[in-house]
């Protein structure tokens, strides 16, 4: 090397010092030359020295005198029994991938607030008009209610609505068109025609606003599937009943099953009108089609899809994450609202395979509707909207980061919204960043774990991307795959027995400490006390099997720590 020096921290090495190993410095070779030239064209080689920490100097000396393999083995020996810990980790099931997080939020209303001079002035000017419109809507609703009461006299709820009653309901349907007019829907453009009941007994539509069922009541007067809660609405509930509604409780599996059977019965009977369903199960902003529920497709009948578009210039009427009062006020203070096009798509007939596999039929129908609308499909469900609202209540930034496409989660992991909501509360307790991520430091701090080989390996289960953080979507995938594992309960019992060194009725704090130190030798006494306090549900100074089971069901990712003692 030439005598030329490359300054770095005012320290230089002379040529004769290149062969000297110093514990306080590390050498770096730098080749200086033409970056566009070949190796032969390099002009200079400069060797510089930089200060290094005592720990790095120690490691340098160890690697200088020992083989890398022996150093790695010693590191693992200091951090616990590597072989036993690896066996415990290997017991965990493979974590399925949930795919990439969609960048769009299918529920967010893009114009929730009044902004700009034009919109502000318009709202002030139309406020008196909104009052008049509201009074007219109330009057039309009252008249429609009274007419419906007359039409339903002597009618048994759930029975067939006789032709004369349906004709009498025609006046109520005109009232519904008047209400649409008051909301600013002066013109409604239609493309295509509704199919006859004997051709397509079931109709499905995208769902953007409360205006959708109002329009279909006027247009088709079908039999609909509706939440049981709607029956309690004053005035409106009576009108909804006239549509021979099929009530369903979304939280009850038995209710959903009965609703599916009733859909099939009514679709097969010519005494009832066509059955209308909104298979998304909730309203969206119309920019995507979310996961379809299977109720409309399980009967295996031909289906006519219908799509509705609501273009807007100043106010998005979609009813997703915005309150009903805000939607009503903003709609009534617009000069006009647009239902640009109601498109009746061609009837879709299920194949023999799709009759046996309704999910394939629903996917095909959804794809056809998405193509007609020009929007993507996602696997979000109403549960994702609930997660987003819950994240907002937990004061988390960017609540949409905590939607996980529950439709996909349910298919892959078998998890429902209630279980994922519990996971969200735990994830929120780790104080995620504004981007919705949790780092290794946050993870081990919340779990009262030292930063060691085992804690890093457990965190790596979540950090599949290797970026040093985990998202809620990754968190749900790991938690769900462990809790839904067939061996989970038996593994919990084996872990408990391994910790119960005295084979008594409970685990003492000393036994817990010995168990934890098998995989985390450096865990402090304070952390051990924190673990004992979290596991023990009673102030009796001991951990029962029930305590242990509840703890691991809530924290399944910690199972390998206790399983080390089983080997």
C-alpha positions as CSV (number, residue, x, y, z in Angstrom):
1,X,0.0,0.0,0.0
2,X,1.2,3.5,-0.7
3,X,1.9,6.0,2.0
4,X,-1.2,7.9,1.1
5,X,-3.5,8.3,4.0
6,X,-7.3,8.2,4.1
7,X,-8.4,10.3,7.1
8,X,-11.1,8.8,9.4
9,X,-11.5,10.1,13.0
10,X,-8.0,11.5,12.7
11,X,-6.6,7.9,12.9
12,X,-4.3,6.3,10.3
13,X,-2.5,3.0,10.0
14,X,1.0,2.8,8.5
15,X,1.8,0.0,6.0
16,X,3.7,-2.0,8.6
17,X,0.7,-2.0,10.9
18,X,-1.5,-3.9,8.5
19,X,-0.4,-7.3,9.9
20,X,-0.9,-6.3,13.5
21,X,-4.2,-7.3,15.2
22,X,-5.1,-4.6,17.7
23,X,-8.1,-5.1,20.1
24,X,-8.9,-1.5,19.9
25,X,-9.1,-1.0,16.2
26,X,-10.4,-2.8,13.1
27,X,-9.0,-2.4,9.6
28,X,-11.0,-1.7,6.5
29,X,-9.5,-2.1,3.0
30,X,-10.7,0.6,0.5
31,X,-9.8,0.3,-3.2
32,X,-9.7,3.7,-4.9
33,X,-10.0,3.9,-8.6
34,X,-12.1,4.6,-11.6
35,X,-15.6,3.3,-10.8
36,X,-16.3,2.7,-14.5
37,X,-13.0,0.8,-15.0
38,X,-12.0,-2.8,-14.5
39,X,-10.1,-4.2,-11.5
40,X,-6.8,-3.8,-13.4
41,X,-7.4,0.0,-13.5
42,X,-7.6,0.4,-9.7
43,X,-5.0,3.1,-8.6
44,X,-4.8,2.9,-4.8
45,X,-5.5,0.8,-1.9
46,X,-6.0,2.6,1.5
47,X,-6.1,0.9,4.9
48,X,-7.7,2.9,7.7
49,X,-8.4,2.1,11.4
50,X,-11.5,3.0,13.3
51,X,-12.2,2.7,17.0
52,X,-14.5,-0.2,18.1
53,X,-16.3,-1.0,21.3
54,X,-14.9,-3.3,24.0
55,X,-17.5,-5.9,23.2
56,X,-16.5,-5.9,19.5
57,X,-12.9,-6.1,20.4
58,X,-13.7,-9.1,22.6
59,X,-15.6,-10.8,19.8
60,X,-12.7,-9.9,17.4
61,X,-10.2,-11.7,19.7
62,X,-12.5,-14.7,20.0
63,X,-13.0,-15.1,16.3
64,X,-9.3,-14.6,15.8
65,X,-8.4,-17.4,18.2
66,X,-11.5,-19.7,17.8
67,X,-13.4,-21.1,14.8
68,X,-16.8,-19.4,14.0
69,X,-18.7,-22.6,14.8
70,X,-17.3,-22.8,18.3
71,X,-18.1,-19.2,18.9
72,X,-21.7,-19.7,17.8
73,X,-22.0,-22.7,20.0
74,X,-20.7,-20.8,23.0
75,X,-23.1,-18.0,22.4
76,X,-26.1,-20.4,22.3
77,X,-24.8,-22.2,25.5
78,X,-24.8,-18.8,27.3
79,X,-28.4,-18.2,26.2
80,X,-29.9,-21.6,27.2
81,X,-30.1,-25.1,25.8
82,X,-30.4,-24.5,22.1
83,X,-31.4,-27.9,21.1
84,X,-34.3,-28.1,23.6
85,X,-35.5,-24.6,22.7
86,X,-35.4,-25.4,19.0
87,X,-37.5,-28.6,19.6
88,X,-40.0,-26.5,21.5
89,X,-40.3,-24.0,18.7
90,X,-40.7,-26.8,16.1
91,X,-43.8,-28.0,17.9
92,X,-45.7,-24.9,16.7
93,X,-47.8,-25.3,13.5
94,X,-46.8,-23.7,10.2
95,X,-48.2,-20.2,10.0
96,X,-50.3,-19.7,6.8
97,X,-50.0,-16.5,4.9
98,X,-52.9,-14.1,4.7
99,X,-51.5,-12.3,1.7
100,X,-50.6,-8.6,1.3
101,X,-52.7,-6.1,3.2
102,X,-55.0,-4.3,0.8
103,X,-54.1,-0.6,0.4
104,X,-57.8,0.5,0.2
105,X,-60.4,1.0,2.9
106,X,-63.8,-0.2,1.5
107,X,-65.7,1.5,4.3
108,X,-64.2,5.0,4.6
109,X,-66.4,7.9,3.5
110,X,-64.2,10.3,1.6
111,X,-66.2,13.5,2.3
112,X,-67.2,13.2,6.0
113,X,-66.8,16.9,6.7
114,X,-68.0,20.2,5.2
115,X,-64.9,21.7,3.6
116,X,-64.4,24.6,1.2
117,X,-66.2,27.9,0.6
118,X,-68.6,26.5,-1.9
119,X,-69.8,23.6,0.3
120,X,-70.0,25.8,3.4
121,X,-72.1,28.5,1.6
122,X,-74.3,25.9,0.0
123,X,-75.0,24.2,3.3
124,X,-76.0,27.4,4.9
125,X,-78.3,28.4,2.0
126,X,-79.9,25.0,1.8
127,X,-80.4,24.5,5.5
128,X,-83.9,25.9,5.4
129,X,-84.6,23.7,2.3
130,X,-83.3,20.6,4.3
131,X,-85.9,21.4,6.9
132,X,-88.7,21.5,4.3
133,X,-87.4,18.3,2.7
134,X,-87.3,16.5,6.1
135,X,-90.9,17.6,6.8
136,X,-92.0,16.2,3.4
137,X,-90.2,12.9,4.0
138,X,-91.9,12.6,7.4
139,X,-95.3,13.3,5.8
140,X,-94.7,10.7,3.1
141,X,-93.4,8.2,5.6
142,X,-96.5,8.7,7.8
143,X,-98.9,8.3,4.8
144,X,-97.0,5.2,3.6
145,X,-97.2,3.8,7.1
146,X,-101.0,4.3,7.4
147,X,-101.5,2.7,4.0
148,X,-99.3,-0.2,4.9
149,X,-101.3,-0.7,8.2
150,X,-104.5,-1.0,6.1
151,X,-102.9,-3.4,3.6
152,X,-101.6,-5.7,6.4
153,X,-104.9,-5.9,8.4
154,X,-105.5,-9.5,9.1
155,X,-102.3,-10.6,7.5
156,X,-100.3,-13.2,9.4
157,X,-96.6,-12.2,9.8
158,X,-94.4,-14.5,7.6
159,X,-97.3,-15.6,5.4
160,X,-97.9,-15.0,1.7
161,X,-99.1,-11.4,0.8
162,X,-102.2,-11.8,-1.2
163,X,-102.4,-10.0,-4.6
164,X,-104.9,-7.4,-3.4
165,X,-102.6,-6.5,-0.5
166,X,-99.7,-6.1,-2.9
167,X,-101.8,-3.8,-5.1
168,X,-102.7,-1.7,-2.1
169,X,-99.0,-1.5,-1.2
170,X,-98.5,0.2,-4.6
171,X,-99.4,3.5,-3.0
172,X,-96.8,3.1,-0.3
173,X,-94.3,2.4,-3.0
174,X,-95.2,5.7,-4.7
175,X,-94.5,7.3,-1.3
176,X,-91.1,5.7,-1.4
177,X,-90.4,7.3,-4.8
178,X,-91.4,10.6,-3.3
179,X,-88.9,10.2,-0.5
180,X,-86.2,9.5,-3.0
181,X,-87.2,12.7,-4.8
182,X,-86.9,14.6,-1.5
183,X,-83.4,13.3,-1.1
184,X,-82.4,14.7,-4.4
185,X,-82.7,11.7,-6.6
186,X,-84.7,13.3,-9.3
187,X,-83.7,11.0,-12.1
188,X,-82.8,7.3,-11.9
189,X,-81.3,5.7,-15.0
190,X,-81.8,2.0,-15.5
191,X,-79.9,-0.4,-17.8
192,X,-81.4,-3.8,-18.5
193,X,-84.6,-5.3,-17.1
194,X,-85.5,-7.3,-14.0
195,X,-85.8,-11.0,-14.8
196,X,-89.0,-12.9,-14.0
197,X,-89.3,-14.9,-10.8
198,X,-89.4,-18.2,-12.7
199,X,-86.1,-17.3,-14.5
200,X,-84.2,-15.8,-11.5
201,X,-85.9,-16.3,-8.1
202,X,-83.0,-14.6,-6.3
203,X,-81.6,-11.1,-6.9
204,X,-78.3,-9.8,-5.4
205,X,-77.0,-6.3,-5.3
206,X,-74.1,-4.3,-4.0
207,X,-74.9,-2.2,-0.9
208,X,-73.7,1.4,-0.6
209,X,-76.4,3.3,1.2
210,X,-79.8,3.1,3.1
211,X,-81.1,4.4,-0.2
212,X,-80.6,1.0,-1.8
213,X,-83.5,-0.9,-0.1
214,X,-85.7,2.1,-0.5
215,X,-85.2,2.1,-4.2
216,X,-85.7,-1.7,-4.5
217,X,-88.9,-1.4,-2.4
218,X,-90.2,1.0,-5.0
219,X,-88.8,-0.8,-8.0
220,X,-89.3,-4.5,-7.3
221,X,-91.2,-4.9,-4.0
222,X,-89.2,-8.1,-3.3
223,X,-89.0,-10.3,-0.3
224,X,-85.8,-9.3,1.6
225,X,-83.4,-10.7,4.2
226,X,-83.1,-8.2,7.0
227,X,-81.7,-7.9,10.5
228,X,-84.2,-8.6,13.3
229,X,-83.3,-5.2,14.8
230,X,-85.0,-3.4,11.8
231,X,-88.4,-4.8,12.9
232,X,-88.3,-2.5,15.9
233,X,-88.0,0.7,13.9
234,X,-91.0,3.0,14.4
235,X,-93.0,3.5,11.2
236,X,-90.3,2.0,9.0
237,X,-90.5,-1.4,10.7
238,X,-94.1,-1.9,9.6
239,X,-93.2,-1.0,6.0
240,X,-90.3,-3.4,6.1
241,X,-92.6,-6.2,7.3
242,X,-94.8,-5.7,4.2
243,X,-91.8,-6.9,2.2
244,X,-92.3,-10.4,3.8
245,X,-88.9,-10.0,5.4
246,X,-86.8,-13.0,6.3
247,X,-85.3,-12.0,9.7
248,X,-81.8,-13.0,10.7
249,X,-79.6,-12.5,13.7
250,X,-76.0,-12.0,12.4
251,X,-74.6,-13.2,15.7
252,X,-76.5,-16.5,15.8
253,X,-75.4,-19.4,13.7
254,X,-78.8,-21.1,14.1
255,X,-80.6,-17.9,12.9
256,X,-78.3,-17.8,9.8
257,X,-79.0,-21.4,9.1
258,X,-82.8,-21.0,9.4
259,X,-82.6,-17.9,7.2
260,X,-80.8,-19.9,4.4
261,X,-83.5,-22.6,4.5
262,X,-86.2,-19.9,4.3
263,X,-84.5,-18.2,1.3
264,X,-84.6,-21.6,-0.4
265,X,-88.2,-22.2,0.4
266,X,-89.4,-18.8,-0.8
267,X,-87.2,-18.9,-3.9
268,X,-88.8,-22.2,-4.9
269,X,-92.3,-20.9,-4.3
270,X,-94.2,-18.8,-6.9
271,X,-96.4,-17.5,-4.2
272,X,-93.6,-15.2,-3.0
273,X,-91.9,-12.5,-5.0
274,X,-88.2,-12.7,-5.9
275,X,-85.9,-12.7,-2.9
276,X,-83.5,-9.8,-2.7
277,X,-80.2,-10.0,-0.7
278,X,-77.2,-7.7,-0.2
279,X,-74.6,-10.5,0.1
280,X,-71.9,-8.1,1.4
281,X,-73.9,-8.0,4.6
282,X,-73.1,-4.3,5.2
283,X,-72.7,-1.0,3.4
284,X,-69.4,0.0,1.8
285,X,-68.1,3.1,-0.1
286,X,-68.7,1.4,-3.4
287,X,-65.1,1.3,-4.4
288,X,-64.8,-2.4,-3.9
289,X,-66.9,-5.5,-3.4
290,X,-66.1,-7.2,-0.1
291,X,-66.7,-10.8,0.8
292,X,-70.1,-12.3,0.0
293,X,-72.1,-14.3,2.5
294,X,-73.3,-17.6,1.2
295,X,-77.1,-17.3,2.0
296,X,-78.0,-16.3,-1.6
297,X,-75.9,-19.0,-3.2
298,X,-76.5,-22.0,-1.0
299,X,-79.9,-22.8,-2.5
300,X,-78.3,-23.3,-6.0
301,X,-80.9,-21.2,-7.9
302,X,-80.2,-18.9,-10.9
303,X,-79.3,-15.4,-9.7
304,X,-79.7,-12.0,-11.3
305,X,-77.0,-9.5,-10.1
306,X,-77.9,-5.8,-10.0
307,X,-75.3,-3.0,-9.5
308,X,-76.0,0.6,-8.3
309,X,-73.6,3.5,-8.8
310,X,-73.7,6.7,-6.9
311,X,-71.3,9.2,-8.5
312,X,-70.8,12.5,-6.6
313,X,-69.0,15.8,-6.9
314,X,-69.3,17.2,-3.4
315,X,-70.7,14.5,-1.1
316,X,-70.2,10.8,-0.9
317,X,-73.5,9.3,0.3
318,X,-72.0,6.0,1.2
319,X,-72.9,4.9,4.7
320,X,-69.7,3.2,6.0
321,X,-67.8,4.8,8.9
322,X,-70.0,7.9,9.0
323,X,-73.0,8.4,11.3
324,X,-76.5,8.2,9.9
325,X,-77.3,11.7,11.1
326,X,-74.3,13.2,9.2
327,X,-75.3,11.3,6.1
328,X,-78.9,12.5,6.3
329,X,-77.9,16.2,6.9
330,X,-75.3,16.3,4.1
331,X,-77.7,14.6,1.6
332,X,-80.5,17.0,2.4
333,X,-78.2,20.0,1.9
334,X,-77.2,19.0,-1.7
335,X,-78.9,20.5,-4.7
336,X,-79.1,17.0,-6.2
337,X,-77.8,13.5,-5.5
338,X,-77.1,11.0,-8.2
339,X,-78.1,7.4,-8.7
340,X,-76.5,7.4,-12.1
341,X,-77.2,3.9,-13.2
342,X,-79.0,0.9,-11.9
343,X,-77.8,-2.0,-14.1
344,X,-79.6,-5.3,-14.3
345,X,-76.9,-7.8,-15.3
346,X,-77.6,-11.1,-17.2
347,X,-78.9,-14.0,-15.1
348,X,-76.1,-16.3,-13.9
349,X,-76.8,-20.0,-13.7
350,X,-74.8,-22.2,-11.3
351,X,-73.0,-25.2,-12.7
352,X,-73.4,-28.6,-11.0
353,X,-70.1,-28.1,-9.3
354,X,-71.1,-24.7,-8.0
355,X,-74.4,-26.1,-6.7
356,X,-72.3,-28.3,-4.5
357,X,-69.8,-25.5,-3.7
358,X,-71.7,-22.3,-3.1
359,X,-68.5,-20.4,-2.4
360,X,-67.4,-20.9,-6.0
361,X,-70.8,-19.7,-7.3
362,X,-70.6,-16.6,-5.1
363,X,-67.1,-15.8,-6.2
364,X,-68.2,-16.0,-9.9
365,X,-71.2,-13.7,-9.3
366,X,-69.0,-11.3,-7.4
367,X,-66.4,-11.2,-10.1
368,X,-69.2,-10.4,-12.7
369,X,-70.5,-7.6,-10.5
370,X,-67.0,-6.2,-9.9
371,X,-66.3,-6.2,-13.6
372,X,-69.5,-4.3,-14.3
373,X,-68.7,-1.7,-11.6
374,X,-65.0,-1.5,-12.5
375,X,-63.9,-2.1,-8.9
376,X,-61.6,-4.7,-7.2
377,X,-62.8,-7.4,-4.8
378,X,-61.5,-7.8,-1.3
379,X,-62.1,-10.2,1.6
380,X,-63.3,-7.6,4.1
381,X,-66.5,-8.2,6.0
382,X,-68.7,-6.2,8.4
383,X,-66.4,-7.5,11.1
384,X,-63.5,-5.5,9.7
385,X,-65.5,-2.3,10.0
386,X,-66.2,-3.2,13.6
387,X,-62.4,-3.8,14.1
388,X,-61.7,-0.4,12.6
389,X,-64.2,1.3,14.9
390,X,-62.8,-0.6,17.9
391,X,-59.3,0.5,17.0
392,X,-60.6,4.1,17.0
393,X,-62.0,3.6,20.5
394,X,-58.6,2.2,21.6
395,X,-57.1,5.5,20.4
396,X,-55.0,3.8,17.7
397,X,-53.8,5.9,14.7
398,X,-54.9,4.9,11.2
399,X,-57.7,2.5,12.3
400,X,-57.9,1.0,8.8
401,X,-54.5,-0.6,9.5
402,X,-56.3,-3.0,11.8
403,X,-58.7,-4.4,9.3
404,X,-57.4,-7.9,8.4
405,X,-59.9,-9.1,5.7
406,X,-61.9,-11.3,8.1
407,X,-63.4,-13.2,5.2
408,X,-59.9,-14.6,4.4
409,X,-59.1,-15.0,8.1
410,X,-62.2,-17.1,8.6
411,X,-61.5,-19.3,5.6
412,X,-57.8,-19.9,6.4
413,X,-57.8,-19.9,10.2
414,X,-61.5,-20.4,11.2
415,X,-61.4,-17.3,13.4
416,X,-64.5,-15.1,13.8
417,X,-64.6,-11.4,14.6
418,X,-64.9,-11.8,18.4
419,X,-61.6,-13.7,18.7
420,X,-59.8,-11.2,16.4
421,X,-61.2,-8.3,18.5
422,X,-59.5,-9.8,21.6
423,X,-56.2,-10.1,19.6
424,X,-56.6,-6.4,18.7
425,X,-56.9,-5.4,22.4
426,X,-53.7,-7.2,23.1
427,X,-51.9,-5.8,20.1
428,X,-53.0,-2.3,21.2
429,X,-51.6,-2.8,24.6
430,X,-48.1,-3.1,23.1
431,X,-48.4,0.5,22.0
432,X,-48.0,0.1,18.2
433,X,-46.5,2.9,16.1
434,X,-48.6,5.3,14.0
435,X,-48.1,2.9,11.1
436,X,-49.7,0.1,13.1
437,X,-46.5,-1.9,13.7
438,X,-44.9,-3.4,16.8
439,X,-41.1,-3.8,17.1
440,X,-39.1,-6.4,18.9
441,X,-38.4,-4.0,21.8
442,X,-42.1,-3.3,22.2
443,X,-42.9,-7.0,22.0
444,X,-40.4,-8.1,24.7
445,X,-41.2,-5.2,27.0
446,X,-44.9,-5.9,27.0
447,X,-44.3,-9.6,27.6
448,X,-41.7,-9.0,30.4
449,X,-39.1,-10.9,28.5
450,X,-35.4,-10.3,28.3
451,X,-34.0,-9.8,24.8
452,X,-32.5,-13.2,24.2
453,X,-32.4,-15.9,21.6
454,X,-35.8,-17.4,22.6
455,X,-37.6,-14.1,22.7
456,X,-36.1,-13.1,19.3
457,X,-37.2,-16.5,17.8
458,X,-40.7,-16.0,19.1
459,X,-40.9,-12.5,17.6
460,X,-39.6,-13.9,14.3
461,X,-42.7,-16.0,14.1
462,X,-44.6,-12.8,13.6
463,X,-42.0,-10.9,11.6
464,X,-42.1,-13.0,8.5
465,X,-40.8,-10.2,6.4
466,X,-37.7,-9.9,8.5
467,X,-38.1,-6.1,8.7
468,X,-37.8,-5.9,12.5
469,X,-41.5,-5.3,13.1
470,X,-44.9,-7.1,12.9
471,X,-48.3,-5.9,11.7
472,X,-51.6,-6.7,13.2
473,X,-52.4,-8.9,10.2
474,X,-49.2,-11.0,10.8
475,X,-50.0,-11.0,14.5
476,X,-53.5,-12.5,13.8
477,X,-52.0,-15.2,11.5
478,X,-49.7,-16.5,14.2
479,X,-52.1,-16.3,17.1
480,X,-54.9,-17.9,15.1
481,X,-52.7,-20.7,13.7
482,X,-51.5,-21.7,17.2
483,X,-54.9,-21.5,19.0
484,X,-56.6,-23.5,16.2
485,X,-54.0,-26.2,16.2
486,X,-55.4,-29.6,17.1
487,X,-52.4,-30.2,19.5
488,X,-52.7,-26.9,21.3
489,X,-54.7,-28.2,24.3
490,X,-52.6,-31.3,24.8
491,X,-49.4,-29.2,24.5
492,X,-50.7,-26.8,27.2
493,X,-51.3,-29.7,29.5
494,X,-47.8,-31.1,28.8
495,X,-46.3,-27.6,29.5
496,X,-48.1,-27.3,32.8
497,X,-46.9,-30.8,33.9
498,X,-43.3,-29.8,33.0
499,X,-43.5,-26.7,35.1
500,X,-45.2,-28.5,38.0
501,X,-41.9,-30.0,39.3
502,X,-43.4,-31.1,42.6
503,X,-46.4,-32.8,40.9
504,X,-48.7,-30.9,43.2
505,X,-52.0,-29.2,42.6
506,X,-50.4,-25.9,41.5
507,X,-47.2,-24.3,40.4
508,X,-45.2,-22.1,42.8
509,X,-43.3,-19.0,41.9
510,X,-40.0,-20.9,42.4
511,X,-41.1,-23.6,40.0
512,X,-42.2,-21.0,37.4
513,X,-38.8,-19.3,37.7
514,X,-36.9,-22.5,37.1
515,X,-39.1,-23.2,34.1
516,X,-38.6,-19.8,32.6
517,X,-34.9,-19.9,33.0
518,X,-34.6,-23.0,30.9
519,X,-35.3,-20.8,27.8
520,X,-34.5,-17.4,29.2
521,X,-31.5,-17.8,31.6
522,X,-31.1,-14.0,31.9
523,X,-34.7,-13.2,33.0
524,X,-34.7,-11.0,36.1
525,X,-36.5,-11.7,39.3
526,X,-38.8,-8.6,38.6
527,X,-39.8,-10.2,35.3
528,X,-40.5,-13.5,37.0
529,X,-42.7,-11.8,39.5
530,X,-44.5,-10.0,36.7
531,X,-45.1,-13.4,34.9
532,X,-46.4,-15.0,38.1
533,X,-48.8,-12.1,38.7
534,X,-50.1,-12.3,35.1
535,X,-50.6,-16.1,35.2
536,X,-52.1,-16.4,38.7
537,X,-55.7,-15.3,38.7
538,X,-56.1,-15.5,42.5
539,X,-54.1,-14.1,45.4
540,X,-53.2,-17.5,46.7
541,X,-49.6,-17.5,45.8
542,X,-49.9,-20.3,43.3
543,X,-50.8,-21.1,39.7
544,X,-53.6,-23.6,39.1
545,X,-54.2,-25.5,35.9
546,X,-57.1,-23.3,35.1
547,X,-54.9,-20.2,35.6
548,X,-52.2,-21.6,33.3
549,X,-54.7,-22.6,30.6
550,X,-56.4,-19.2,30.5
551,X,-53.0,-17.5,30.3
552,X,-51.8,-19.6,27.4
553,X,-55.1,-19.3,25.5
554,X,-54.6,-15.5,25.7
555,X,-50.8,-15.7,25.0
556,X,-50.4,-18.8,22.8
557,X,-47.2,-17.5,21.3
558,X,-45.5,-18.1,24.7
559,X,-46.2,-21.9,24.6
560,X,-42.6,-22.8,23.4
561,X,-41.1,-21.2,26.6
562,X,-43.0,-23.7,28.8
563,X,-42.5,-26.6,26.4
564,X,-38.7,-26.5,26.7
565,X,-39.1,-28.4,30.0
566,X,-40.8,-31.3,28.2
567,X,-37.6,-32.4,26.5
